[in-house]
Amino acid sequence: MQHYWFKPKRYGLGAYPASWQGWALTAAYLVFVVSLSAWFGEDNSLIEHRVTPFLVITAAATIIYVGIAWRTTEGGWHWRWGGKDRS
């Protein structure tokens, strides 16, 4: 039996945390991005040189987060209209 970390949203595409593992992953992702932004933005004279590396690292972290969420979502990801899932 597989334990899912996320549940699919009722409307639209995506998922939300449904177990402590999902919440821990979400919290770790948010702490990482906020810490990264604080670290990259600590010296105002260098901010314009740090935008691209910040965006690249944040995009990579987001891709990893979404990939893990996608793989651990009960029922997978597809567009939902709010009714019962017919899959």
Contacts in CASP RR format, 6 or more apart in sequence:
PFRMAT RR
TARGET T0000
AUTHOR 0000-0000-0000
METHOD contacts of the structure
MODEL  1
MQHYWFKPKRYGLGAYPASWQGWALTAAYLVFVVSLSAWFGEDNSLIEHR
VTPFLVITAAATIIYVGIAWRTTEGGWHWRWGGKDRS
3 19 0 8 1.000
3 21 0 8 1.000
4 18 0 8 1.000
4 19 0 8 1.000
4 72 0 8 1.000
4 73 0 8 1.000
4 74 0 8 1.000
4 75 0 8 1.000
5 17 0 8 1.000
5 18 0 8 1.000
5 19 0 8 1.000
5 21 0 8 1.000
5 22 0 8 1.000
5 25 0 8 1.000
5 68 0 8 1.000
5 69 0 8 1.000
5 72 0 8 1.000
5 73 0 8 1.000
6 15 0 8 1.000
6 16 0 8 1.000
6 17 0 8 1.000
6 18 0 8 1.000
6 19 0 8 1.000
6 22 0 8 1.000
6 69 0 8 1.000
6 72 0 8 1.000
6 73 0 8 1.000
6 74 0 8 1.000
7 15 0 8 1.000
7 16 0 8 1.000
7 18 0 8 1.000
7 73 0 8 1.000
7 74 0 8 1.000
8 14 0 8 1.000
8 15 0 8 1.000
8 73 0 8 1.000
8 74 0 8 1.000
8 75 0 8 1.000
8 76 0 8 1.000
8 77 0 8 1.000
8 80 0 8 1.000
8 85 0 8 1.000
9 15 0 8 1.000
9 16 0 8 1.000
9 80 0 8 1.000
10 80 0 8 1.000
10 82 0 8 1.000
10 83 0 8 1.000
11 80 0 8 1.000
11 81 0 8 1.000
11 82 0 8 1.000
12 79 0 8 1.000
12 80 0 8 1.000
12 81 0 8 1.000
13 77 0 8 1.000
13 78 0 8 1.000
13 79 0 8 1.000
13 80 0 8 1.000
14 69 0 8 1.000
14 73 0 8 1.000
14 77 0 8 1.000
15 69 0 8 1.000
15 70 0 8 1.000
15 73 0 8 1.000
15 76 0 8 1.000
15 77 0 8 1.000
17 23 0 8 1.000
17 25 0 8 1.000
17 26 0 8 1.000
18 74 0 8 1.000
21 72 0 8 1.000
22 69 0 8 1.000
22 72 0 8 1.000
25 65 0 8 1.000
25 68 0 8 1.000
25 69 0 8 1.000
26 65 0 8 1.000
29 61 0 8 1.000
29 62 0 8 1.000
29 65 0 8 1.000
32 61 0 8 1.000
33 58 0 8 1.000
33 61 0 8 1.000
36 54 0 8 1.000
36 57 0 8 1.000
36 58 0 8 1.000
36 61 0 8 1.000
37 54 0 8 1.000
40 47 0 8 1.000
40 50 0 8 1.000
40 53 0 8 1.000
40 54 0 8 1.000
41 47 0 8 1.000
41 50 0 8 1.000
70 76 0 8 1.000
70 77 0 8 1.000
75 85 0 8 1.000
75 87 0 8 1.000
78 87 0 8 1.000
END
